[in-house]
Amino acid sequence: ARAAGRAARRARVEWLKYLSMLERLRSAPEPLPLILLEAARGGGGGGRGGGMVKVDLHVELGKLHVSLVNATPAELLQLCVYGLCCDFRRDLANALQPVLELSLSARHLQLDNQLLHASLPVVLAPTAAACRPAEGGRARAREAGEPVVQLFLRLNRMRGVDYFQKLELKLAPLSLMVEESLVLELHRFVAPLLGLPALADPAEGEATSREGWEWRLVAPAPRPLLERQVVVDLCTVSPLMFDVTLRASGQTRGSTPAGQLIAVALTLFGNIDAMPIRLKSYTMRRHLSDWSDFTERLASHYVLVASPHVLVLLASLNITGGVPGLLAALVGALAEPLRLGGALALGGSEDLAALNASLAELARKVVHLPSLLLYRVATAASALLSFATLSPSYIRTHALGVYASEVPIGVVDGASEGVAMLLDGIVGLGGVISKPYRGALKHGPRGFAKGLVQGALCVLRPPIGVLDLLTKTVEGLIHSPFLGVRRHLRQQQPFALHANRLVAPFNAEESRAYELLSLCSPAAPARGGRGGRAEFFQAQHPIEYRDGMRLEQRVVLVTTLRVVYGRPERREGEAAPECSAR
């Protein structure tokens, strides 16, 4: 009986601890992992110091990949973090004042655009990664040097007050690359959740998400009457340095003239290459407010600091060639040989090899910068002329050809692609006759009149083809091995998503075959079904093809809508294999 009584009392004590933990979870006065850890260690003191006095957590992750998958399903984004280190410490200044310390750092951070037809495969990456490639040309976690991201905070949590003794954030220089198609996909992902209007009309035959897969907005929890106060002793944010690249291909369009005007404006002002944004460091001392005022103060500071960059934006537009930035780069490349040559003439200790290296870099800049100027202007002019055809299907296919994810390597490769686009423009001239004829067959005199207008606009296709030939040839020169220009590459290919709508573990061979679809027309998957059907991976079959005495690798990709035959190729200076398909 005495043993049973002791067991009952112990059970009652454990039950009361469990109820206390549930009550703390409802009110959430502190992070959930700490509550669970305190319960596991036999705490349950209700946040008054009973049981747990000190907590030290140290977590290291060599590699972390997080993917965002929509309801189609298709992979949109993938966050890659290498060398993640987190230190968390919780102590008690007194019985009612917990002190929290958090130190977070990452050696490499990269956000990849996982869309198949992405012209910019990387959204966010360290700027230094482009000039410090690892084996195979792919950016890896840096083994030495400062981390890309560093965050440190020391926080005293009191009743109704968050007291930051120190808050520090450091960011390495980053490259930000955003394209219009990714923005549209992300908008489609969050629009049902937030009740946002559509940004673009769906393309002809484009597959839409099925009923039952839309996100729904959950009723928000009621906000407290009094927000928590924020006290900051010292808040420091390091200088923010970004190189911004934007790509707009006219997909944000509507059936109204206003929608077409917006598409033209985006194409005119939304194509920028490596626009420098430099925001000075920010320090806040002895600050007292609530959380909303604190965030508004930070936002207003960076809005005011970034406002002069409107002039930098206008000077960096591709339609103008970004002349000021190119001249600054040329002057910088010219200054180094002059400095080293002058030091050698005066008997300095500078090395002759360093002078030769700086002269070689100057020679590359002399070829690269004018080529880049010509590429920007020709690409922007070609995209704007395509809008004058008033053909949405042609605008879309032309943008995918000009801003293709497969970059030509060398002048010969670029010229061959440009000749193909020029021939396509010459063939498009036949629309002068075919469009009135087809319009008359379908809609009679009214269709004939409409076809006359559309056919007259087809005379723009050959000039567009000439610009495309120039664009692709210069693009091949820019990415030639002589100039050594390297692109940011994905950490891994997009997931091969199966028809069971489940995300399986990453398979490199399946994803490499799945990437062949990026070379096929994006409208092809929607042709077979009523209203459009999503395309899913089924199987891939590697085969060996003998061309004379040479044995080559081929692959047959089977999807739910078609069969693709292609060849994965590994190009010089690139780790990810390029693909050719038909």
Secondary structure, DSSP 4 states (H G I P E B T S, - for coil): -HHHHHHHHHHHHHHHHHHHHHHHHHH--S-HHHHHHHHHTT--STTSSSS---EEEEEEEEEEEEEEE-SS--EEEEEEEEEEEEEEEEEEEETTEEEEEEEEEEEEEEEEE--TT-SS-EEEEEGGGGTS--GGG-----SSS--SEEEEEEEEEETTEEEEEEEEEEE--EEEEEEHHHHHHHHHHHHHHHTPPPSSPPPTT---PPTT-S--PPPPPPPPSSPPEEEEEEEEEPPEEEEEEEE--S-S--SSHHHHHHHHHHHHHS-EEEEEEEE--EEEEEEEEEHHHHHHHHHHHHHHHHTTHHHHHHHTBTTTTTHHHHHHHHHHHHHHHHHHHHHHHTT----HHHHHHHHHHHHHHHHHHHHHHHHHHHHHHHHHHHHTT--HHHHHHHHHHHT-SS---SHHHHHHHHHHHHHHHHHHTTHHHHHHHHHHHHHHHHHHHHHHHHHHHGGGHHHHHHHHHHHHHHHHHHTSTTTT------SSPPP--BTT---PPP-HHHHHHHGGGGGS-TTGGGSSSTT-----EEEEEEEEEEETTEEEEEEEEEESS-EEEEEEE--TT-SSPEEEE-
